[in-house]
Amino acid sequence: DVHASIPPSPSLMCSLGLHKLLSMQFLLASQNMISFVKTPVHAICSLKMHLSDFRYLCILVVLGTCYNQDVAASALRTVRVANWEFEGQNSVHSVLASDAATKIAHNAGVELQLTRLTENNATKEIENNLNSNNYDVVFFPGGSGHEEATDLTPEGIAAVQNFVKNGGGYIGICAGGYLATSNFSWSLHLISAAQKEPWDRGMGNVTIDFTDAGRTDLHVPYTSNVTIFYGQGPIIKPMVVAGLPPYTVLATYTSEIHSKHTNETKGEMVGTPAIITAPYGNGRVLVSSPHPELTHPTLTTLLVHYVLYVADALDAMV
């Protein structure tokens, strides 16, 4: 057997369970001895063993147990997220920092590294440090798009635009979605979208369906009639903007909220985009009109996949 002459690396051995170790013993049975020169235990420079000697197999099992977590962690790609907690909104961070979100990210081969941008440090951090050396994704939450733009300052707006243009990911939920659009003088002009008026049509649960593109790109475990919380996010419509490509619709609304301005808002929401995406320079923009983080139960997978998608980190998902 050609594979029998190639000993497994120590890191591979450490990551295998007892069952696989036993299987490898049979695979390598034709060898009398293996030399492990680069063992993860510094005290052991070289370990030679007979595969028939069960004592050394036990040593490998112990090593695998001790180092399995470290080896697995070292194989994860780190995605660095700057999350602006506008006006103290920490719901996005709470979800992304949860054990459930960590498990979802790990299943995709990713370790999320979260930085909380608060009222005390957000503006300066974005102006001075929002670049590819420090972050992969910037997250703008609900609140007020106009006020978020005002707090950003012109220097901060330019920093966000340059960050995405140079390959960063942008996620805007609700107000962060308004901020990304192109029909306000104060907005970031990251995506060729505008929104229907009036914007204040009420709040509550609605349903959305994912498009073929949404199911493919976001790798979500659900497809249709997904309940999600709507908090007066943008009702999106296309807008032709020089230099910006058309957006791709990832999900559409299949029900609506029209408790306010009913004569003007009734019938205006169903069929419109709920989630859209588009490239901006070398980066990705994702706008989510509704709130997966405020939905009960929380749509944790969707929120994590927002991050992984704009960071181009969903390739390992099937």
C-alpha positions as CSV (number, residue, x, y, z in Angstrom):
1,D,0.0,0.0,0.0
2,V,1.5,3.3,-1.1
3,H,0.0,5.2,1.8
4,A,1.6,2.9,4.3
5,S,5.0,4.5,3.8
6,I,3.7,8.0,4.7
7,P,3.3,8.5,8.4
8,P,0.6,11.0,9.5
9,S,1.6,14.3,10.9
10,P,1.4,14.9,14.6
11,S,-1.3,17.5,14.2
12,L,-3.4,15.1,12.2
13,M,-2.9,12.4,14.8
14,C,-3.9,14.7,17.5
15,S,-7.1,15.7,15.7
16,L,-8.2,12.1,15.2
17,G,-10.4,10.2,17.6
18,L,-9.6,6.8,19.1
19,H,-11.5,5.0,16.3
20,K,-9.4,6.6,13.6
21,L,-6.2,5.9,15.5
22,L,-7.1,2.2,15.7
23,S,-7.9,2.2,12.0
24,M,-4.6,3.8,11.2
25,Q,-2.8,1.2,13.2
26,F,-4.0,-1.5,10.8
27,L,-3.3,0.8,7.8
28,L,0.3,1.2,8.9
29,A,0.7,-2.4,10.2
30,S,3.4,-3.2,7.6
31,Q,5.7,-0.7,9.1
32,N,7.8,-1.8,12.1
33,M,8.5,1.6,13.4
34,I,7.5,5.3,12.9
35,S,9.5,8.3,13.9
36,F,7.6,11.4,15.2
37,V,10.1,14.2,15.1
38,K,7.8,17.2,15.5
39,T,5.6,16.0,18.3
40,P,3.3,18.7,20.0
41,V,4.8,17.8,23.4
42,H,8.1,19.8,23.6
43,A,9.5,17.3,26.1
44,I,9.5,14.6,23.5
45,C,11.9,15.3,20.6
46,S,11.6,11.9,18.9
47,L,9.2,9.1,19.6
48,K,9.7,5.7,18.0
49,M,7.2,3.0,18.6
50,H,6.1,-0.5,17.4
51,L,2.6,-0.3,16.2
52,S,1.9,-3.5,18.0
53,D,2.8,-2.0,21.4
54,F,-0.5,-0.8,22.8
55,R,1.2,1.4,25.4
56,Y,2.3,3.9,22.7
57,L,-1.1,3.8,21.2
58,C,-2.4,5.0,24.5
59,I,0.1,7.8,24.5
60,L,-1.3,9.0,21.2
61,V,-4.8,8.8,22.5
62,V,-3.8,11.0,25.4
63,L,-2.0,13.5,23.1
64,G,-5.1,13.6,20.9
65,T,-7.3,14.3,23.9
66,C,-5.0,17.1,25.2
67,Y,-4.4,18.8,22.0
68,N,-7.5,18.2,20.0
69,Q,-9.1,21.6,20.8
70,D,-5.8,23.5,20.1
71,V,-5.3,21.8,16.8
72,A,-8.9,22.4,15.8
73,A,-8.8,26.1,16.8
74,S,-5.6,26.6,14.8
75,A,-7.3,25.3,11.7
76,L,-10.1,27.9,12.0
77,R,-10.1,31.1,9.9
78,T,-10.5,34.2,12.0
79,V,-13.1,36.7,10.8
80,R,-12.8,40.0,12.6
81,V,-16.0,41.9,13.0
82,A,-16.4,45.6,14.0
83,N,-20.0,45.9,15.4
84,W,-21.3,49.4,16.0
85,E,-23.6,49.3,19.0
86,F,-25.4,52.5,18.0
87,E,-27.2,54.1,20.9
88,G,-26.4,51.1,23.1
89,Q,-27.9,48.5,20.9
90,N,-26.1,45.3,21.7
91,S,-28.5,42.7,20.4
92,V,-26.3,41.8,17.4
93,H,-23.3,41.3,19.6
94,S,-25.3,39.2,22.1
95,V,-26.3,36.8,19.3
96,L,-22.9,36.7,17.6
97,A,-21.2,36.1,20.9
98,S,-23.5,33.2,21.9
99,D,-22.5,29.6,22.1
100,A,-24.9,28.8,19.3
101,A,-23.3,31.4,17.0
102,T,-19.8,30.1,17.9
103,K,-20.8,26.5,17.0
104,I,-22.3,27.6,13.7
105,A,-19.2,29.6,12.8
106,H,-16.9,26.7,13.8
107,N,-19.0,24.4,11.6
108,A,-18.0,26.7,8.7
109,G,-14.4,26.7,9.8
110,V,-14.5,30.2,11.2
111,E,-13.7,31.8,14.5
112,L,-15.5,35.1,15.0
113,Q,-13.5,37.8,16.6
114,L,-15.9,40.5,17.8
115,T,-15.1,44.2,18.6
116,R,-17.8,46.3,20.2
117,L,-17.9,49.9,18.9
118,T,-19.7,52.0,21.5
119,E,-20.6,55.7,21.8
120,N,-17.2,56.3,23.4
121,N,-15.0,54.8,20.7
122,A,-17.0,54.1,17.5
123,T,-16.3,57.3,15.5
124,K,-12.6,57.4,16.1
125,E,-12.2,53.6,15.7
126,I,-13.9,53.8,12.3
127,E,-12.0,56.8,11.2
128,N,-8.5,55.6,12.3
129,N,-8.6,51.8,12.3
130,L,-11.3,50.5,9.9
131,N,-9.1,48.8,7.4
132,S,-8.0,45.3,6.3
133,N,-5.2,45.2,8.9
134,N,-7.7,45.2,11.7
135,Y,-11.2,44.0,10.4
136,D,-12.9,41.9,7.8
137,V,-16.5,43.0,8.4
138,V,-18.2,46.1,9.7
139,F,-21.8,45.8,11.1
140,F,-24.3,48.7,11.3
141,P,-27.4,48.0,13.3
142,G,-30.9,49.4,13.7
143,G,-31.6,52.9,15.0
144,S,-31.6,55.9,12.7
145,G,-29.7,55.8,9.4
146,H,-29.4,59.6,9.4
147,E,-28.1,59.8,12.9
148,E,-25.6,57.0,12.2
149,A,-24.3,59.0,9.2
150,T,-24.1,62.1,11.3
151,D,-22.1,60.3,14.1
152,L,-19.8,58.8,11.4
153,T,-18.6,62.2,10.2
154,P,-17.4,62.7,6.6
155,E,-14.1,61.1,7.5
156,G,-15.8,58.1,8.9
157,I,-18.1,57.8,5.8
158,A,-15.0,57.8,3.6
159,A,-13.3,55.2,5.9
160,V,-16.3,52.8,5.5
161,Q,-16.4,53.3,1.7
162,N,-12.7,52.7,1.4
163,F,-12.9,49.6,3.7
164,V,-15.5,48.0,1.6
165,K,-13.9,49.0,-1.7
166,N,-10.7,47.4,-0.6
167,G,-12.3,44.0,0.1
168,G,-14.2,44.5,3.4
169,G,-17.7,43.3,4.2
170,Y,-20.6,45.6,5.1
171,I,-23.8,44.5,6.8
172,G,-26.6,46.9,7.4
173,I,-29.7,45.9,9.3
174,C,-32.7,48.2,9.2
175,A,-31.2,51.7,9.8
176,G,-27.8,50.3,8.7
177,G,-29.6,49.3,5.5
178,Y,-30.9,52.9,5.0
179,L,-27.3,54.0,5.6
180,A,-26.0,51.8,2.7
181,T,-28.5,53.0,0.1
182,S,-27.9,55.7,-2.5
183,N,-30.9,58.1,-2.5
184,F,-30.0,60.3,0.5
185,S,-27.4,63.0,0.5
186,W,-26.1,61.6,3.8
187,S,-26.0,57.9,2.9
188,L,-23.0,55.8,2.0
189,H,-24.0,55.1,-1.6
190,L,-22.7,51.5,-1.3
191,I,-25.6,49.8,-3.2
192,S,-27.9,50.8,-6.0
193,A,-31.1,50.9,-4.0
194,A,-33.6,53.4,-2.8
195,Q,-36.7,52.8,-0.6
196,K,-40.4,53.5,-0.8
197,E,-42.1,56.1,1.4
198,P,-43.5,56.5,3.9
199,W,-40.8,54.7,5.9
200,D,-42.7,54.5,9.2
201,R,-45.3,51.8,8.5
202,G,-45.3,50.0,11.8
203,M,-43.5,47.1,13.5
204,G,-44.2,43.4,14.0
205,N,-43.5,39.9,12.6
206,V,-43.7,39.3,8.9
207,T,-42.7,36.4,6.7
208,I,-40.1,36.1,4.0
209,D,-39.1,33.6,1.3
210,F,-35.5,33.1,0.2
211,T,-34.8,33.2,-3.5
212,D,-32.6,30.6,-5.3
213,A,-29.7,33.0,-4.9
214,G,-30.4,33.5,-1.2
215,R,-30.4,29.7,-0.6
216,T,-27.3,29.3,-2.6
217,D,-25.3,32.2,-1.3
218,L,-26.4,32.2,2.3
219,H,-26.6,28.5,2.8
220,V,-29.6,28.9,5.1
221,P,-31.5,25.9,6.5
222,Y,-34.9,27.4,5.7
223,T,-36.5,28.5,2.4
224,S,-40.1,29.9,2.7
225,N,-42.6,31.4,5.2
226,V,-39.8,32.3,7.6
227,T,-41.0,34.5,10.4
228,I,-38.8,37.5,11.1
229,F,-39.2,40.8,13.0
230,Y,-39.7,43.9,11.0
231,G,-38.9,47.3,12.6
232,Q,-39.5,49.8,9.9
233,G,-36.6,48.9,7.8
234,P,-36.3,50.1,4.2
235,I,-38.9,48.9,1.6
236,I,-36.3,48.5,-1.1
237,K,-36.6,49.4,-4.8
238,P,-34.0,49.6,-7.5
239,M,-32.1,52.8,-8.3
240,V,-29.7,53.3,-11.2
241,V,-26.4,54.6,-9.8
242,A,-23.4,55.3,-12.0
243,G,-20.6,52.9,-11.1
244,L,-22.7,50.6,-9.0
245,P,-24.1,47.2,-10.3
246,P,-27.7,46.1,-9.7
247,Y,-28.3,44.3,-6.5
248,T,-29.2,40.7,-6.1
249,V,-32.3,39.8,-4.1
250,L,-31.7,37.1,-1.5
251,A,-35.1,37.1,0.1
252,T,-38.5,38.8,-0.4
253,Y,-41.4,39.8,1.9
254,T,-44.5,37.5,1.7
255,S,-46.5,39.5,4.2
256,E,-46.6,43.1,5.3
257,I,-46.9,45.7,8.1
258,H,-49.2,48.6,7.4
259,S,-50.5,49.7,10.8
260,K,-49.4,53.3,10.1
261,H,-50.2,55.4,7.0
262,T,-52.4,52.5,5.9
263,N,-53.8,54.1,2.9
264,E,-50.3,54.6,1.5
265,T,-48.5,51.5,2.8
266,K,-51.1,48.7,2.4
267,G,-50.1,46.4,-0.5
268,E,-46.7,48.1,-0.9
269,M,-44.5,45.6,1.0
270,V,-45.3,42.1,-0.3
271,G,-43.0,41.0,-3.0
272,T,-40.3,43.6,-2.3
273,P,-36.8,42.7,-1.3
274,A,-36.2,41.8,2.3
275,I,-32.5,41.0,1.9
276,I,-30.2,42.2,-0.9
277,T,-26.5,42.1,-1.7
278,A,-24.1,43.6,-4.2
279,P,-20.4,44.0,-4.7
280,Y,-18.8,47.4,-4.0
281,G,-15.3,47.5,-5.4
282,N,-13.6,44.4,-4.0
283,G,-16.0,44.0,-1.1
284,R,-19.5,42.8,-0.4
285,V,-22.5,44.7,0.9
286,L,-25.5,43.0,2.5
287,V,-28.7,45.0,3.4
288,S,-31.2,43.3,5.7
289,S,-34.5,45.2,6.0
290,P,-35.8,43.0,8.9
291,H,-34.1,41.9,12.1
292,P,-33.0,38.3,12.5
293,E,-31.4,39.2,15.9
294,L,-34.7,40.6,17.3
295,T,-36.8,37.7,16.1
296,H,-38.1,35.1,18.6
297,P,-36.7,32.6,18.5
298,T,-33.6,34.3,17.2
299,L,-32.5,33.5,13.6
300,T,-28.9,32.9,14.8
301,T,-27.9,30.9,11.7
302,L,-29.1,33.7,9.4
303,L,-27.2,36.4,11.3
304,V,-24.0,34.4,11.4
305,H,-24.2,33.6,7.8
306,Y,-24.6,37.3,7.0
307,V,-21.2,37.8,8.5
308,L,-19.6,34.7,6.8
309,Y,-21.1,35.7,3.5
310,V,-19.8,39.2,3.3
311,A,-16.4,37.9,4.6
312,D,-16.4,35.3,1.7
313,A,-16.2,32.6,4.3
314,L,-19.0,30.3,3.4
315,D,-17.1,28.2,0.8
316,A,-16.8,25.3,3.1
317,M,-20.5,25.0,3.6
318,V,-22.5,22.4,1.6
